[in-house]
Amino acid sequence: QVQLVESGGGLVQAGGSLRLSCAASGRTFSNYAMGWFRQAPGKEREFVATISWNGGIINYADSVKGRFTISRDNRKNTVYLQMNSLKPEDTAVYYCNSNKYWGQGTQVTVSS
């Protein structure tokens, strides 16, 4: 059974940083691309970033380019999202994704 478990969310002031982690189990992690999505209250879930199986291809939403960095450690079956220069509009539940599998989400709240 595939499991994705996010951690690292919390409350931070605008301009601050957080690092999210997503630990994967139940499949050969290194074979698959991984992604981060987010959903703010009253809004649809939206794409944040993706990383290919070996980290060679990375894509970001325009809204986070230059501020967020996605990375992965296949030895640890973990994907990360380093979030810098956070803004109140980054407030959302952040979800880890791999194909059809989703984590339970971790709350990120940015105060102004």
C-alpha positions as CSV (number, residue, x, y, z in Angstrom):
1,Q,0.0,0.0,0.0
2,V,1.4,3.4,-1.0
3,Q,1.6,6.0,1.7
4,L,2.7,9.6,1.5
5,V,3.1,11.4,4.7
6,E,3.7,15.2,4.8
7,S,5.3,17.1,7.6
8,G,6.8,20.5,8.3
9,G,3.9,22.8,8.1
10,G,3.1,25.5,10.6
11,L,2.6,29.2,11.3
12,V,5.1,31.7,10.1
13,Q,5.3,35.4,9.6
14,A,5.4,36.9,6.1
15,G,8.9,36.8,4.8
16,G,9.8,33.7,6.7
17,S,10.6,30.2,5.6
18,L,9.4,26.6,6.0
19,R,10.6,23.3,4.8
20,L,8.0,20.6,4.0
21,S,8.8,16.9,3.8
22,C,7.0,14.0,2.2
23,A,8.0,10.5,3.2
24,A,6.9,7.8,0.7
25,S,6.4,4.1,1.3
26,G,4.9,1.2,-0.4
27,R,6.4,1.6,-3.9
28,T,9.8,2.1,-5.6
29,F,10.0,5.8,-4.9
30,S,12.8,6.5,-7.2
31,N,10.9,5.3,-10.2
32,Y,8.3,8.1,-10.1
33,A,7.9,11.8,-10.4
34,M,6.7,13.6,-7.3
35,G,4.8,16.8,-6.8
36,W,3.5,19.4,-4.4
37,F,0.0,20.9,-4.6
38,R,-1.9,23.2,-2.3
39,Q,-5.4,24.2,-1.5
40,A,-6.5,27.4,0.1
41,P,-9.9,27.8,1.8
42,G,-12.6,28.2,-0.7
43,K,-10.3,27.5,-3.7
44,E,-9.5,24.6,-5.9
45,R,-6.4,22.5,-5.4
46,E,-3.5,24.0,-7.5
47,F,-0.2,22.9,-8.7
48,V,2.9,24.1,-6.9
49,A,6.0,22.1,-8.1
50,T,7.0,18.8,-9.6
51,I,10.3,16.9,-9.8
52,S,11.2,14.0,-12.1
53,W,12.3,10.6,-10.8
54,N,16.0,11.6,-10.9
55,G,15.6,15.4,-10.2
56,G,16.6,16.3,-13.7
57,I,13.3,18.0,-14.6
58,I,11.7,20.5,-12.3
59,N,8.7,22.7,-12.8
60,Y,7.2,25.4,-10.7
61,A,4.0,27.4,-10.7
62,D,4.6,31.0,-11.6
63,S,3.4,32.2,-8.3
64,V,6.2,30.4,-6.4
65,K,9.1,30.6,-8.9
66,G,12.2,32.1,-7.3
67,R,10.9,31.5,-3.7
68,F,10.2,27.7,-3.5
69,T,12.6,24.9,-4.2
70,I,11.6,21.2,-4.7
71,S,14.1,18.5,-4.2
72,R,14.2,14.8,-3.4
73,D,16.4,12.2,-1.7
74,N,15.7,8.8,-3.2
75,R,17.8,7.1,-0.6
76,K,15.4,8.4,2.1
77,N,12.3,8.1,-0.1
78,T,11.5,11.7,0.7
79,V,10.7,14.8,-1.4
80,Y,11.1,18.3,0.1
81,L,9.7,21.7,-0.6
82,Q,11.8,24.6,0.7
83,M,9.6,27.7,0.9
84,N,11.3,31.1,1.4
85,S,9.9,34.6,1.3
86,L,6.5,33.4,2.3
87,K,3.5,35.5,1.6
88,P,0.0,35.5,3.2
89,E,-1.3,34.2,-0.1
90,D,0.8,31.1,0.3
91,T,-1.5,30.0,3.2
92,A,-3.0,26.7,2.3
93,V,-3.0,22.9,3.0
94,Y,0.0,21.5,1.1
95,Y,-0.3,18.0,-0.4
96,C,2.3,15.6,-1.7
97,N,1.5,13.7,-4.8
98,S,2.7,10.8,-6.8
99,N,0.5,9.7,-9.8
100,K,-2.9,8.9,-8.3
101,Y,-1.6,8.9,-4.7
102,W,-2.0,11.8,-2.3
103,G,-0.8,12.5,1.2
104,Q,-3.1,13.8,4.0
105,G,-1.8,17.4,3.7
106,T,0.0,19.7,6.0
107,Q,-1.2,23.2,7.0
108,V,0.9,26.2,6.2
109,T,-0.3,29.6,7.5
110,V,1.5,32.8,6.8
111,S,0.6,35.8,8.9
112,S,0.9,39.4,7.6
